[in-house]
Amino acid sequence: MPDDTPEDRRGLVYGAAAFGLWGAFPLYWPLLEPAGAGEILAHRIIWSLAFSGLLLVVMRKVAALRQIWRTPRVRLAMTVAGLTIGNNWFTYIWGVNNGYVVETSLGYYINPLVTVLLGVMVLGERLRRWQWLALGIALAAVVVLSVQLGRPPWISLVLAFSFGIYSLVKKQAAVGPIEGLTYEGAVLAPLAIAYLVWLTVAGQAQGWSHGVDHVALLSTTGIVTALPLLFFAGAANRISLVTLGLLQYIAPTLQFLLGVLFFDEQMTPLRWVGFSMVWLALVVLTVESLVVSRRRYGTSTQRRSGHCGVAVDAGGVLDEDCLPRPTASRSDR
C-alpha cells in the first residue's frame, strides 16, 4: 500500500467537503433576510476579513500579507481579484435570494468552459479539437437558454466570467488562500463599511434592527466563507488537479437539485434542452482532459524508465516531462 494513500483519501474528503458546502449555500443565504443582497455582502466582507485575519495571526502568516503589499504586481493583481470576487459574491447572493438558484448553478457549470475560453483570449493558449467542440456546444446552450428565458442568462454569465477572471488573476498572483482572502477583504472593507454606515444613517439597515440573534447570524458569514476555502486548500495539496476538477461539479449539481426539488423552480422542456447541452459540453471537456492527462502520465512514466522521446501535445507544446533536466548541484539536494 503506498504511503500517501491516507493523504489521498483525506484530500478527497476535504475536496468533497469544500464543494459540498459551496453547493449548500442556497440554503444559507435566505436565512440572512430581510437584509438585502448588498447588506449581506457588506457583512460577509467584514466578518470574513475578521475571521481570516485572525487565522493569519494564528498561522503566523502576517508577513505574507506584508509581502503582497510590497510587491506592486501582486498588489495590483490582488486588488483586481478582490473587486472581482466581490462582484461574484453579490451576484450569487442576489440570485439565490431572488429565486434564481437554478440559474446560479448554471454559472458554475459553465465556469470550466469559461476558464478554457479565457485561456485562449488572455493567455493565447491553443485549444485542442475536442475543447473547441465543447465550447461550441456550450455557446449553443447559452443561445437556447436565452430563447427560453427571453433574455441572456446574465446571472450565470456574470458568475462564470467573474469567477473565471478571479481564478486567472489569483493563479498569476500565486498567493495562499488565507492571505488572499484577507487581502481581498481589506480591499473591499472600506466600501462595505461605507455602505453599512449609509444604510444605518438612512434608516434602511436590516441587520441591526432584528436583534442580537440576527447580528450573530450575520457574523457567521466569516466562517461560512473561510471554512470551504480551507477545505479546498487541503484538498489541492493532496490530490491531483484532474480529481479536483471532477469534484468541482458537486457544487453546481447540489445547487441545481436544491433549485428544482427544494425551491420548486420551473424546468421547461427548452430549459432541460439547454442544461443538457451544457452537461454534454462538460462531458466532452472532462473526458478529453482525462485522456490527455493519461497520455501525459504515460509519457512521464516512459521518461522515468528511460524510454521517453520527443513529446508534443495537441497544442504543439513540448511535454515538460520529456525535457532534459539539469543535474542538481550539491546545494540543491
Beta strands, then each sheet from edge to edge (+ up, - down):
end
